[in-house]
Amino acid sequence: MYTIGDLVKRDQQAEFRNDVQLSSYEDANRNLALVRSYLFTTVAPPGYVASTSVLYSLMDSFLNDRLENRFVVIANYGHGKSHLALVLANYFGKSSKSDEVQTILGKINKAFSNSATALRYKEFKENRGEFLVVRIRGDMAGSLREQFLNSLEKALGEHSLPGDLHLPGWYKKAERYLEALQGAELQKANAYLEQQEIDVPMLIQEVKLKRDRAYDLFVNLYAHLNEHGFKPDMGSELSLNDAICWAVREFCGPGKPLGGILILFDELNLYITNYAQHSAAGNLQDMLNGVSNCQGKVAFLAFAQQDPITIAKNILAGGIANQRDSLLKELTRIPKQLVLYSLMESVISSYLNQPNDVWQRFVQDSAVSLPLSQATNVALDQFRDRYDKLGWSSIQKFQDHVTKGCFPLHPITTALLCSVQFQQSVTTAGTPRNILGFILEQLEKLTEQSVLIDKRINWVLPIYLVDYFGERLPAEHYQAYQQAIQRIKPDDETCKFRSAEQADVVKALLLQEIAKLKARDDDQIELVASMVGRSQSDTQKCLRYLSDSKVIAWNQDGRKSYGLWSTSFNPYKLDQILERKLGIVTLNWKDLVTFSQEQLKATPVAVPWGHQQDWQAPEYIINCEPTGHRLPNYRQDIV
């Protein structure tokens, strides 16, 4: 019998994709591996752009100085923004003869099926050569100014450039002065700096790193060491606008070694979240001024999960008006939004390879072919709209792209991953839990396991999504799910289904509600059974048991479907009110007899030997125990 590992050969580069970061550019082996693993897209629905279009827009901004050169790419996490940023850094930053650029051009050529369109990407790179690529991230510590100046200096060092590559301004002078301190003067300097909890070597390091406070620390120290107490004329702080314009004048354009400057700003949403309330808008404005002043030579491309202005409005709602307005004003200076489209089914399929010869032998088993067909039909029925638009509504295409292409993911798991917008979040370790992370984690668990367990396919079931993403799922739905889980009784001899089995069914209902799948009646039972990996008969019984236990709701009014109770509704409230109201009532045997005689009529019995009234049968309400009971128990015990 095959194992999952026999049937699925993961792309060896996939280990790098779990958490792609722009900083991987600095690791030669990792960088090349990530470039080789990227998959370009060439088409997108209206309102979206393909990854090749993002690259094309940047090329155009360098070819025409009248075109917009400030962009933001928007896409939900797990859709390859950082991966695209890394590929763009390589395309612009590396030599046209490098392995990285040759790999990228080959992938573009393949994406366009060797058409003439791909030739323009090649010609642009050969004609314009290398670019200075400044890489900044919104999740890094320190100010935007510090990060940009250090990244600019680092980017200069990545090219064989003539002359002094140090940034203009006071930095080098200050370094030389501090490094020359010795003897009594050095001791005096350290004693003064001790008030700031640093010493001269630490100040030298802060100057090298362009720390915001380094300028004031240095000039004040200089004044302290100077017998007249005057501060040196070091010039003003280097602005980001001036730094960009200086780099363009020195290194970019005709007759210069570089074709231009590309500024890549990954995780812009985190920058807004973390620093918007720390008066950071001035740095952003300063940088964007430099970009705007150098059209045709400089381009700026940021990456975010949502529209940056929407993010800023939500974060600063109710905050200081001036601060909010200032940030919003600066964000409007990134006028062109590109909503990235990634066909995730194709991306997942590119990670997972099922050798055809092994697959064909596998599906010949009737224990395999029938469940595969059933899973295909259920998934295609429930996600018909999506796959109609993709042109995958035929059984054969869906099987090729999803059922087989994304195996061992259950087709519904794949469809959910690709269509449900999971909320971004960060684990305690600071690593985003993304779509590819989920897939790789599941593969690690299943690789050595048999592909069939108890004659059932060992799928990556949809309900595993709930375990992995947890609180990262939409809050309203997840809270309703948590309340339902809390209502499940612990395992004991009275339970018809184990608590884990009940929880699985509740997870399936959660996913159905998140994905807005309208399955009802028998179709819902079939859907839930597919999600939990059990028979429809067992699933139907478990749903009914959960409904009878008031763990979930049964909507009989036309919908005939099961669902989660609203978080604001308490299904036990009526019982609790009755218990409270009737709890004080007691009934004994005499009460029951009196009540029966007063309220119940005797039933006439027809007999041949007399009148039916003479033989009428009196009716009594009795308790199954000889002693009295409180009314709540009495309701259950009456026979």
N, C-alpha and C positions, 0 to 999 in steps of 0.2 A: 504493500500500500504506500502511496506517495505521501511525503510530508509537504507542508506549505513551502518549505525551502526548495524542494524538488520542482515545484510547479511555478514558483515566482522567483525570478532573479532580479534582485533590486539593483538599479544603477549604482555602481560603486561610488559615484560622486554624491549620492543622496545624503551621505553623512554630513556633508558640508552645508546642506540646504536647510537644516533644521532651524538655524537662526543666522541668516545671511546679514552681515554688517558691512558697511562701507569701509570700515577699517581693515577688512580682509585684503584690500588693495596693497597693503604694505607687506603682506606675507606672500612671497612669490609662488610657492607651490599651491597654497590654498586658493590664491587669486586665480591662477590658471585653471584649476579644477572647477571653480565656480563658473568661470567664463565658458568652459566646455559643457557645463551642465545646463546653461540657460537655453530657453526655448522662446524664440521670437514669435509674435503674432502679427498678422498682416491685415486682418479684417476685424471690424467691430460694428455693433448696431449703432443706429443714429444716437447722437449725444455722447458717444464714447470714442476713444481712440485706441488703436493697436500700439504695441510697443515700438514697431518700426516707425509709426507716425510721430511718436515723441522724439525719436532721433532725427527724423526729417525736419521737424519744427526747429530744432536746435541748429541744424545745418543751415537752414534758410536764414536764421537770425544772424549768422556770421557772413552769409553771402550778400545780405541786403541790410544796410544800416538804417533803413527806414522801418524795418519790421520790428515788432515787439520782441524784446530779449529777456523778459522776466516771466517765468512760468511756474505753476504749481501743478504737480501730478497728484490726483486724488484716487485712492483705491483703498478698500478695506484691508486689514492686515491678513497676511497669508496669501496675498495676491501678487507677490513678487516685486513690490516697489523697491526694496533695498537691493534685490538681485539686479533689477534693471539699472539702478543707480551705479552699481559696481561695474556692470557691462559698459555703460556710458563713460565711466571714468577711464576704462581701458581703451575704448574706441578713440577717445580724444587725447588721452594722456600718453599712450604708448606709440612707438614707431610703427609705421605702416608695414614694416617687414617683421614685426614681432609675432611670436606665436599667438599672443592674445588677440591682436587685430586680425591676423589671418583666420583664426578660429571664428571670430565675430563675422567677418565678411563671408566666410563659408556658410555660416548659419543663416545669414540674411539671404544669400543666394539660394539656399535650399528652401527657405520660407516663401520666396517669390517664384519658386519652381524654375530657377535659372532664367528668369525673364530679364528684359532690358532695364526694368525698374531697379533691380539690384545693382546695376552698373554705376548708378549715380553715387551710391554710398561708397563704393570703391574709389571712384574718381575724386570725390571730395577729400577723402583721407589722403590719397597720394599727392594731391595738389596743395593741401593746407598743412600737412605734416603733424608734428606734435603740438599739443596745447598744454597750457598750464592748468591743471585741475586742482582746485582748492576744495577740499572735502571737509564739511562741518556737519555736526549732528546735534539734534535738539536734546538728546539725553545725556550730554556730557556736562561735567561740573565746570564751574567758572563762567565768566561772562562771554557773550558772543564776540566781543571785541578781542579778548584774549585768545579765544579759540581761532578766530579768523586770521589774526596776525601770525600766530604760530603755524597754522596750516598753510598760509601763503609762503612762509619761509621754508617749510618742509617741502612744498611742491616745487619751489625753485631748485632745491637740492636734488630733485629727482631727474633733472635734465643736465646735460653737459653744456653749461652756459658760461660765456666769458665774463670776466670782470668780477667786481665785488657783489656778492649775492645777499649781503646783509641789508635789511630794510633801512631806509633813510631815517634820520632823526637822532635822538639822544642816546639810544641803547648802547651802541658800541663805545661811545665816549665814557659812559657811566661804567661799563664793564672794565675798561682799561684803568679808570681811576680807582675803582674798588680793588682790583687785583694788585694795584701798586702799593696799597696801604701795608705798612709794616711797623714793627716796633711799638713805640709809645702811641703813635697815631692810630695804629690798628686796635690797641687796647682801649683807647678813648672812644673809638667808633663802636666797638663791641659793647662798651658800657652804656653808650647812648641808645643803641639798638635794643638792648636788653629790655627797655621799657615796652618795646613792641613785641617782645618774646621771640626775637630773631637775632642773628649775628651777621657779620659781613659775608661769609660764604652763602648763607641763606638768602641774603639780599641780592648777591650776584645771580643766584639761581632765579630769583623772582624777576630780575631785569631780563635775563635770557628768555624767560617764559612770557614776557610782556604782561606781567600781572598789572591789574588796574592801579593798585596802590603803590607800585614800585617807584613811579615818578616822584610822588610827594615824599616818600621815604628817602629817596636819594638826595633830592635838593635840600631837604631839612637836615640830613646828615652832613652834607657838604657845608651848609651854613654853620652847623655846630662845630665842625672842625676848622673852619676859617676864623682867624683871629678877629676879623672885622664883622663876622656874622652875616655877610651878604650871601644871597642865593645865586647860583650860577644861571647864566642865560643859556638854557639848554634847548630853547625853542619850545613850541607848544607840543602837546601830545600828538602823535601821528594818528590822523583820522582814517577810518576805513575807506572813505572816498579818496583821500590822497594816496593811500597805499595801493589801491586798485589802479588809479591813473598813473602812478609811478611805474608799476609793473608793466602796464601797456606801453608807455613811452620807451622803457628800457629794452623790452624783450619781444614785443608783438608787432606783427605787421610786415609789409614788404621789406626785404633786406634784413629782417630780424630773425632770430632762431626759432620763434614760436608763432603759431598761427592765431593764437588768441587765448582767452582765459575762460574756463568754464567753472562756475561756482555751483557745487552740488550741496544742497542742504537737506539731509535726511532727517526724518522724525520732526518735522516742523510743528506738528500738533503737540509733541512733548515739550518743545521749546516754549510754546504759548502757555501750556499748562503749568510748567515749572517756573517760568521766569516772567510771565506777563505781569505779575503783581510785584515785581521788583524793579520797576522803571527801566525795563530793558528795551523799550521801543526805540529809544534814541540810537542804539547800536544798529538796529535793523534799518532804520531810516538812513543812517550814515552809509551802510553798505549798499543799499538799493540806489542811493544817489550816485555812487560810483559806477554801478552797473548801467544806470540810465545815461550817465555822461559819456559812456564808452560804447555806444551802440555799434554793432558791426565788429567789435573787437572782444566784447565780453557778453556772456549769457549767464543767467541765473536760473536754476531749476531746483525747486523745493518739492518735497514729498510729504503728503499728509493723508490721514484716514478720512477726514471730512473737510468740507469747506473751511479754511482757516478763520474766516470772519464769523461763521456760525460758532466755531469752537470758542473764539474770544468772547463773543456775546454771552455764551452760556457760562463761561468761567467767571467773567467779571460782572455778571448780572447783580445789581445791587451794590456794586463797588463804587469807588471814587469816580465820578463822572469824567473828570479831566483825564485821568489815567486810562479809562476805558476808551474814550474818544481818541486819545493819542494813538493807542495801539491799533484801533480799527482804521484810523487814517493811514497808518503805515502799511497795514495789510492790503489796503486797496491799491497800493503801489505794486502789487503782484497781479497784474490785470488779466492774465490769460490762464484759465483753468483747463487742464486736460484730464478728463476722467478715464482712467486706464481700464481697459477691458482685457481680462484674462480668462480664457476658456479652461476652467480648472480641471475638467475631465481630461483634457488633452495633457495638461501639466502632470496630473497624477499618473496617467497612462504612460507618460514618458519616463517616470520613475520606476514603474513596475513592468517587468518584461516576462511574459509567459511563453517559453519556448514552444513553437507550434507542434513539434512532434510529440512532446510530452502532453500538451494540452489535448491534442486529438485523441490520444489513448485514454486520457482521463475522462473525457466526455462520452466515451463509448459505453461506459457503465450506466445502466438505467437508474441506479441509485444516485447518479450525478446529473444526468441529462434532464430528468423530469424536474427536480428542484431548481436547476438553473433556468429552465423555461418558465416555471411558476414565478420565480423571483423577478425575472425579466418582465413578465406580464404585469405583475403588481406594481413594480416601480414605474413602468412606462405609463400605466393607467393613471397613477397618482400625480405624475409630473409631466403629463401630456403637453401642457402649454409650453414648458421650457424646451422640450425636445422637438416639438413641432417647429419652433422658431429656429432651432439649430439644424433642422433637416434630418434629424435622427429618429423620426417617429416610426420608421419601419423596424420590425423585429430584428432583422439581420444587422442593420447599422447600430442599433442600440446594443445588441450583444457584442459586436466587435469593439465598440468604443467604451462601453461601460461594464457590462457583465464580465467579459473576458479582459478587456484592457485595464480595468481597475481591480481585478481579482487580487487578493482575497476579500476586498471590501464587498459587502453585500450591495447590490445595485441601489437600494434605498439609502444606504450609508453614503455612497458616492453622491447621489442626487441631493441629499441633505447638506453635505459638505460644500457642494458647489452652488447651492441656491439659498441657503439660510445664512443671514448675516450675523455671524457670531461677534459679540462685543469684544473689543480689545481689552486686554488686561495684562497684568504683569505678575509673575509668581514672586514668591519671597526672594528667590535668587535673582530676580530681575530679568528673566528670560520670557519673552512673549510665548504664550501657548498657541501655536498656530496650526493650520491645517496639516502641513507636512510633518510637524512634530507629532501630531496624533497618529498619522500613518506609520511613521518610523517606529514609534513606540509599540504599536500593535504588531508590526512585523517582527520586532525583536522578541515579543512574547510567543508568536505563533510559528516561527521558522522551523523549529524542531518538532512541532506537533503534527499529528496525522491530519490529512486533508479531510478525512471522514471520521467522525466520532459518533458512535451509536447509530451508524448508517445515515447520519446527517452531515451536511457540508459544514466545515469548521470556518464559517464566515467571520469577518469583522462586522459584528451586528450593529445596527443603528443605535441601540441603547447604550453602547459603549461610549458614544459621544457625550452622554450626560455625565458619566463618571469622569471623563477627561476634562471637559470644559466647565462643568459645575456652575459656580456662581458667575461665570463669564457669559452664561446664557441670559437672554432678556429677563430683567429683574422681576417683572410682574408675573410672568409665567413660572419662573423658577421658585418664587415664593409660594405660589399655589401648589407646585409640586412638593415642596418641603412640608407644607401643611398636610398634604395627603400622606406622605411617608410617615409623619408623626402619628397618624390615625391608625396605621397598621399595627395590629396586636402582635406581641411577641409570640414566637412559636410555642405551641402547647398541643395537648391531645385534642382540643376542640377545633383547631385550625384545619380547614380543608386544603389549604395551600400554604406552603412555607412562606415566611415573610419575604425571603429573597425573590421568590417567584412573583409575589404580589407587587413588590417594588419594581421589578422589570416591566410589568404591565403598566404601572404608573409612569415609568420613564417613557414608554412608547406613546402614551397619551400626551405627555409633555412635548415630545418632538412633533407630534401631529399638530398640536396647537401652535407651536412656534412656526412651523412650515405652512400653516393655514391650509392643511389638507382637509377636504370636505367629505371624506369617506364616512359613510353611515351604514347602519344595519349590517348585512353580511359583508359588505365591502370593508367596513371598519374592522370587523373581526379578522378578515383575511390580512389586512394591513398590519394590525397589531401582532398577529401571529408571526408574520414575516419579520417584524422588528425584534421580537423576543426569541425567535428561533424555536417555536413550539407548535404543536398541532393546533388547528383551528378549533377542534372540539375542546381541548384543554383551555385554550385561550378564552373561548366563550364562557366556560364555566367560571374561570377566574374573574372575568369582567363582571359577571352576575354576582359572584360572591363579594367582590369589592363594592359593588353598588348596594347590595343588601346590607353591607356593613357600614354604609355611608362614607366610605373612604373616597369614592368617586361618585359622580352624578350620572344619572340616567335621564337623558332628555327625550321624553316620549312625545312631546307636543310637535309632531310633524317631522322632527329630525331623526328620531330613533337612533340616537348615538350616545356613546359614553364620553365623559369629559371630566376635567378637574373642576372642583368647586371654586368659585371666586374667593379670593383671599378675604373679602369682606363678609362672606356668608358662613354661618356656623350650622352645619347640617344636624347637629345634635341639640340645637336650641329648643325645638318643640318638645322633645323628650324631657329636656331639663326643666322646662316650664311645667309640664304635666307632673313630673316627679315632685316638683316643689309644691304645686297646688294640691295634689292628691295625697301627698305623703302623710298628711295629718289624719286621713280618713281610715278608720278600722272597721272591719266587718266580722261579726261572729256568726255562728250557725243560726241562732235565733233571728238575727237580722236578715239573713238570706231567705229563711222560710217565710217571714213576714213580707219581705219584698216580693217573693214569688206569688204569694196568695193575693196580694193587692194589685200586682201589675200584670201577671200572666193569666191568660185564659186557658181553661181546660179544653182539651182536644176531644170532640165527640168520636166515639168508636162504634161503627156499625156492626151489630151482631144479630144473628137470626133469632135469638131467643128473647130479645127485649128491645127497649127503646135506646137509641144511641146516647141520649143525654144521661140515662141511668148508668151507662158504662163508660162515661167520658173519662179521659186520662189527664189527671192534673199535671202541670209542669212546674218544676222547681229548678232554681239555679243552685248548684251545689259546688263546694270546694273539694278538690281531690284529697285534701287532708282533713282529718276529723276535727282539727282545731282551726280557729280563725286565722286569717292572714291580713296583712296590710294590703290596701287596694292595688298598689303597683304589681305585687306578686299575684294577687287575685286575678288581675287581667290576663296573666299568662297561664294560670293553673285551671281556669274554668273549663269544664268539659260539657 
